[in-house]
Amino acid sequence: MMCGNSIIVGALLTILLTNRGAEGFNVVNDTTKTLTRPDKTGTGEETFYFGHNFIVDTSSSDESRLLVGSFNVPADDLHSPGKQDGIHMDGRMFNCNLDLFSTNETCSEMKSSPLRAKQLSGGSMIQWNDGSLVSCIPTQDLQCDAVTYKPGYCYRSSDDGETWLQRTTSSDHECPVLNVDAMIVLDGSGSIGQSNFGIIRNWVVNISRKFDIDGGSVKMGVVQYSHWFNNRDLDNQPMMKIEIGLGEHDSSADFEEAVGKLSLQGYTTYTAHALNVTAEAFRKSERFRDEQTKKVLILLTDGASHDHLQLPETAKYIRSLGIIPYAIGVGQAVQEELRIIATGDVENPTNVYKLDSFDGLQRIVSELETQILKTALEGSVGSTSNSYEMEMAEMGFSSSRSTVTVGISSQSYE
């Protein structure tokens, strides 16, 4: 149980001293004492949360102590919607003397100096057999383009918290390289119109500018589709074609120039067949079988497909290739078809965008960027995850607890 600035310590549990650490113990009896951390103002009027994870250190023959982190943000601010924006979750670590003959103690702040040490508060704390302390911050983040990557960091102190050094397994965390193959699939039916197709070209260019085409990590291509001629082979479809091959242009300037030359086909809407054509475009990529390269399909349409009966099977085929589809519908686009393309489930709106007009396309560029980068980040650090310590543990934090009750045995600490 947690409350206020205090940690309530009762008499009990020899096992706690054996383990020297605890998480979320809740023990209260008639012989309790209160440990209090000082607030920032010195008035004692602010309430702060202690961390969920703590250490009971019995290594000294003179005294025992409790080591615990504490967020440096008042509890009222964490629970006030108007104050949550812009909160920087830094904090402190505290050394609390466990003198059983004193009923109240004020915890003293432990010194810490590394770059991110002020965010050690609330982090997971462990004590190694040699007496050194390790504190990890599962929520420490890096800003990577439009998304936040949370690898976490660990620090070790061998001088009782006087100085903290970042662990080597934490120091190498950088934004992952995001390899993405992306195909943009454009409905070129007559209902689009020349004016709207100009908006679409600008939209494709704006999307491409969000990604690193020049650096080579992102390769993009464009398919435009309208009609499918049953008496012609796949390679001989004038209105169902790969306008820009995946990775055909390795500079953003060349890609933008090619997009600017696209002209509207203007006919019907064979969306299912367009997905099959796009699958072939992905297969031609040299990175098609590279598990570290994420494959993304962004389809834009403004109406119902003429081959809707084939849509569930072709969409399923696309997803079976490891391609993540995003479906954008404008105007009269059919919501159920968009969901079938994106997820295969007419009840699931994930990765589906529905707009009233083409003017709304620019408003979803940044959101698409964020979603695609999140997709690219998933699993991208799997090859090094076994070198992490507690960075990814997501433990030791709670926005609903502010004290922890600990049982301390009154016997000799030997």
C-alpha positions in Angstrom: 0.0 0.0 0.0 1.3 3.5 -0.8 0.2 6.9 0.5 1.7 10.4 0.8 5.4 11.0 1.0 5.9 8.2 3.4 7.0 4.6 3.5 5.4 2.7 6.5 7.8 0.2 8.0 6.4 -2.5 10.3 8.1 -5.4 12.2 8.0 -8.7 10.4 9.4 -11.0 7.7 12.9 -12.3 8.1 12.6 -13.5 4.5 12.8 -9.8 3.3 16.2 -9.5 4.8 17.3 -12.7 3.1 16.2 -11.5 -0.3 17.3 -7.9 0.3 14.7 -6.6 -2.1 11.0 -6.5 -2.5 8.2 -5.4 -4.8 4.8 -4.3 -3.5 4.9 -5.9 0.0 2.0 -4.9 2.1 2.6 -5.5 5.8 1.2 -3.5 8.7 1.2 -4.2 12.5 1.2 -2.2 15.7 4.9 -1.3 15.6 5.1 0.8 12.5 7.4 3.8 11.6 7.2 6.3 8.9 9.9 7.2 6.4 9.5 10.5 4.6 11.2 12.1 1.6 11.7 15.9 1.5 9.8 17.8 -1.1 11.2 20.3 -3.6 10.0 23.4 -1.8 11.0 22.4 1.7 7.5 23.1 3.0 6.4 19.5 3.3 3.1 20.3 1.6 3.7 18.3 -1.7 3.1 14.6 -2.0 5.4 12.4 -4.2 5.3 8.8 -5.2 7.9 6.3 -4.1 9.0 3.6 -6.5 7.4 0.2 -6.5 10.7 -1.6 -6.3 13.2 -1.1 -3.5 16.3 -2.6 -1.7 16.8 -3.4 1.9 20.5 -3.1 2.5 21.9 -5.0 5.5 25.5 -5.0 4.5 26.6 -2.6 7.2 27.0 -3.8 10.8 26.1 -0.3 12.1 22.8 0.3 10.4 20.3 -1.1 7.9 18.7 1.0 5.3 16.1 1.1 2.5 17.0 2.3 -0.9 14.1 3.5 -3.1 13.4 5.8 -6.0 10.9 8.6 -6.1 9.5 10.6 -9.0 10.3 14.3 -8.7 6.8 15.2 -9.9 4.1 16.0 -7.3 1.4 13.3 -7.2 -1.3 16.0 -7.7 0.3 16.9 -11.1 0.3 13.3 -12.2 -3.4 13.0 -11.6 -4.4 16.5 -12.9 -5.3 16.4 -16.6 -4.4 20.0 -17.1 -0.9 19.5 -15.7 0.1 16.3 -17.4 1.2 17.8 -20.7 4.9 18.4 -20.8 5.7 16.6 -17.5 9.3 15.4 -17.5 9.4 12.3 -15.4 12.7 12.9 -13.7 13.3 12.1 -10.0 15.7 11.1 -7.2 16.9 8.1 -5.3 16.7 8.1 -1.5 18.6 6.4 1.3 16.2 5.7 4.3 17.8 4.7 7.6 15.9 1.9 9.3 16.6 2.7 12.9 14.0 0.6 14.8 14.2 2.9 17.8 13.1 5.9 15.9 9.5 6.3 14.9 10.0 8.8 12.1 12.9 9.3 9.7 13.4 11.7 6.7 15.1 9.9 3.8 18.2 11.6 2.4 18.8 12.0 -1.4 21.5 9.8 -2.9 24.0 11.6 -5.2 23.8 10.8 -8.9 25.6 12.5 -11.8 25.4 10.7 -15.2 23.5 12.1 -18.1 20.2 10.4 -17.4 20.7 9.7 -13.7 18.0 12.1 -12.7 15.5 9.7 -14.3 16.7 6.8 -12.1 13.9 7.5 -9.7 11.2 4.9 -9.7 13.4 2.6 -11.7 14.0 -1.0 -10.9 16.8 -1.3 -8.3 18.9 -4.4 -7.6 21.9 -5.0 -5.4 24.7 -7.3 -6.6 26.6 -9.7 -4.4 29.6 -7.4 -4.4 27.5 -4.6 -2.8 27.3 -2.5 -5.9 23.9 -1.0 -6.9 22.2 -1.2 -10.3 19.3 0.9 -11.3 17.4 0.5 -14.6 15.0 2.9 -16.2 12.6 0.9 -18.4 10.8 4.0 -19.6 13.8 6.0 -20.7 13.2 6.9 -24.3 14.9 8.0 -27.5 13.0 10.2 -30.0 13.3 8.4 -33.4 11.7 10.5 -36.2 8.0 10.5 -35.5 8.0 7.8 -32.9 9.5 7.2 -29.5 11.7 4.2 -29.0 12.0 3.0 -25.4 15.1 0.8 -25.0 15.7 1.8 -21.4 19.0 2.3 -19.7 20.9 0.7 -16.7 23.4 2.4 -14.4 25.8 0.9 -11.9 27.3 2.5 -8.8 30.2 0.9 -6.8 30.6 3.7 -4.3 27.2 3.7 -2.6 25.5 6.0 -5.1 28.1 8.7 -5.2 28.7 8.2 -8.9 26.8 6.2 -11.5 28.2 4.8 -14.7 26.0 3.7 -17.6 26.2 0.0 -18.3 27.9 -1.0 -21.6 24.8 -2.9 -22.7 22.8 0.3 -22.3 25.3 2.7 -23.9 24.9 1.4 -27.4 21.2 2.0 -27.7 20.5 4.1 -30.8 17.5 4.6 -33.0 17.2 1.4 -35.1 17.7 1.5 -38.8 14.2 1.4 -40.3 14.2 -0.6 -43.6 10.9 -0.2 -45.3 9.6 -1.2 -48.7 6.5 0.8 -49.4 4.1 0.6 -52.3 1.4 3.3 -52.8 -1.6 1.9 -54.7 -3.7 4.6 -56.4 -7.2 4.2 -57.6 -7.1 5.7 -61.1 -10.8 5.4 -62.0 -12.8 8.1 -63.8 -14.6 9.2 -60.6 -11.3 10.6 -59.3 -11.1 13.5 -61.8 -8.1 15.4 -63.0 -8.2 18.0 -60.2 -8.3 15.4 -57.4 -5.6 13.4 -59.1 -3.3 16.5 -58.8 -4.1 16.5 -55.0 -3.2 12.8 -54.9 0.2 13.4 -56.6 1.1 16.1 -54.1 0.0 13.7 -51.3 2.3 10.9 -52.6 5.2 13.4 -52.7 4.5 14.6 -49.1 4.4 11.0 -47.9 7.7 10.2 -49.6 9.3 13.2 -47.9 8.7 11.7 -44.5 11.0 8.8 -45.3 14.7 8.4 -46.0 14.7 7.5 -49.7 18.1 9.2 -50.2 19.7 7.1 -47.4 18.5 3.8 -48.9 16.7 2.5 -45.9 13.3 3.3 -47.5 12.3 2.2 -51.0 9.1 3.4 -52.5 7.0 2.6 -55.6 3.6 3.4 -57.1 0.9 1.3 -58.7 -2.1 2.9 -60.5 -5.1 0.8 -61.3 -8.5 1.1 -62.8 -9.7 -1.5 -65.4 -8.7 -5.2 -65.8 -8.9 -6.8 -69.2 -9.7 -10.5 -68.9 -8.2 -11.3 -72.3 -4.8 -9.9 -71.5 -1.9 -11.1 -69.5 -0.7 -9.4 -66.3 2.2 -7.8 -68.1 -0.1 -6.4 -70.8 -2.6 -4.4 -68.7 -2.6 -0.7 -69.8 -4.8 0.3 -66.8 -3.3 -1.9 -64.2 0.3 -1.1 -64.0 3.4 -0.5 -61.9 4.0 3.2 -62.6 7.1 3.4 -60.4 9.0 0.2 -59.5 9.8 -0.5 -55.9 13.2 1.2 -55.3 13.4 2.3 -59.0 14.5 5.7 -57.8 17.1 5.9 -55.1 16.9 9.7 -54.6 13.9 11.6 -53.4 14.2 14.2 -56.2 14.0 11.5 -58.9 11.0 9.9 -57.1 9.1 13.2 -56.9 9.8 13.9 -60.5 8.4 10.5 -61.5 5.3 11.1 -59.4 4.7 14.4 -61.1 4.5 12.7 -64.4 1.7 10.4 -63.5 -1.5 10.9 -65.4 -5.0 9.7 -64.5 -6.1 6.5 -66.3 -9.8 7.1 -65.9 -12.0 4.0 -66.1 -13.4 1.4 -63.6 -12.2 0.1 -60.2 -10.6 -3.3 -60.0 -9.1 -3.2 -56.5 -8.6 -6.9 -56.0 -6.6 -7.3 -59.2 -4.6 -4.2 -58.2 -3.5 -6.0 -55.0 -2.2 -9.0 -57.0 -0.2 -6.6 -59.3 1.2 -4.9 -56.2 2.2 -8.3 -54.7 4.3 -8.9 -57.9 5.9 -5.5 -57.4 7.0 -6.5 -53.8 8.3 -9.8 -55.1 10.7 -8.0 -57.5 12.4 -6.3 -54.6 15.8 -7.6 -53.6 14.8 -7.2 -50.0 11.5 -9.2 -50.3 12.8 -12.1 -48.2 14.7 -9.9 -45.7 13.0 -10.2 -42.3 14.5 -6.9 -41.2 12.7 -5.0 -44.0 9.1 -4.2 -43.3 6.7 -4.3 -46.3 4.0 -1.6 -46.3 1.1 -1.1 -48.8 -0.9 2.1 -48.8 -4.1 1.9 -50.9 -6.2 4.9 -51.8 -9.6 4.5 -53.4 -12.8 6.6 -53.8 -15.4 3.9 -54.6 -16.6 0.4 -54.6 -14.5 -2.3 -56.3 -15.9 -4.0 -59.4 -14.2 -7.3 -58.3 -15.3 -7.1 -54.7 -16.1 -10.8 -54.6 -12.3 -11.6 -55.0 -11.2 -8.9 -52.6 -11.2 -11.1 -49.4 -8.9 -13.7 -50.9 -6.5 -11.3 -52.6 -6.3 -9.2 -49.4 -5.6 -12.3 -47.4 -2.8 -13.3 -49.9 -1.2 -9.8 -49.5 -1.1 -10.2 -45.7 0.3 -13.7 -46.0 3.3 -12.3 -47.7 4.1 -10.2 -44.6 2.8 -7.0 -46.2 1.1 -4.6 -43.9 -1.8 -2.9 -45.7 -3.2 0.6 -45.0 -6.5 1.4 -46.7 -7.7 5.0 -47.3 -11.2 5.6 -48.5 -12.5 8.9 -49.8 -16.1 9.9 -50.5 -18.1 6.8 -51.6 -15.4 4.2 -50.7 -17.0 1.2 -49.0 -15.9 0.9 -45.4 -16.3 -2.9 -45.3 -13.9 -3.2 -48.3 -11.3 -1.0 -46.7 -11.4 -3.2 -43.5 -11.1 -6.4 -45.6 -8.0 -5.0 -47.3 -6.4 -3.8 -44.0 -7.3 -6.6 -41.6 -9.6 -9.1 -43.3 -12.2 -8.3 -40.6 -15.2 -6.1 -41.5 -15.5 -5.2 -37.8 -11.9 -4.1 -37.4 -11.0 -0.5 -38.3 -7.2 -0.9 -37.7 -5.1 0.8 -40.4 -8.2 2.2 -42.1 -8.8 5.9 -42.8 -12.1 7.3 -44.2 -12.2 10.8 -45.5 -15.0 12.9 -46.8 -12.9 14.6 -49.6 -9.5 14.5 -51.1 -8.6 17.7 -49.4 -8.3 15.7 -46.2 -5.4 13.6 -47.5 -2.8 16.1 -46.3 -4.1 15.9 -42.7 -3.3 12.2 -42.4 0.3 12.3 -43.8 1.9 12.7 -40.4 -0.3 10.0 -38.8 0.5 7.6 -41.6 4.2 8.3 -41.1 3.9 7.6 -37.4 2.0 4.3 -37.9 4.4 3.1 -40.5 7.4 3.9 -38.4 5.9 2.1 -35.5 5.4 -0.9 -37.7 9.0 -0.7 -38.8 10.2 -0.6 -35.2 8.3 -3.7 -34.1 10.8 -6.5 -33.7 13.7 -4.5 -35.2 15.8 -4.9 -32.1 15.1 -8.6 -31.5 18.6 -9.7 -32.4 20.0 -7.7 -29.5 17.3 -8.1 -27.0 19.1 -10.9 -25.1 21.8 -8.4 -24.1 19.4 -6.2 -22.2 19.3 -6.4 -18.4 16.2 -4.8 -16.9 15.7 -2.0 -19.4 12.7 -3.5 -21.0 11.2 -4.9 -17.8 8.5 -2.2 -17.4 8.6 -2.7 -13.6 8.9 -0.4 -10.6 6.5 2.2 -11.7 3.0 3.0 -10.6 0.8 6.1 -10.9 -1.6 4.8 -8.2 0.8 4.1 -5.4 2.7 6.5 -3.2 3.9 4.4 -0.3 5.1 0.9 0.2 4.7 -1.1 3.4 7.7 -3.1 4.4 8.2 -5.7 7.1 11.5 -5.6 9.0 12.6 -8.2 11.5 13.8 -6.9 14.9 16.4 -9.6 15.2 20.1 -9.1 14.6 21.0 -8.4 10.9 23.7 -11.0 10.4 
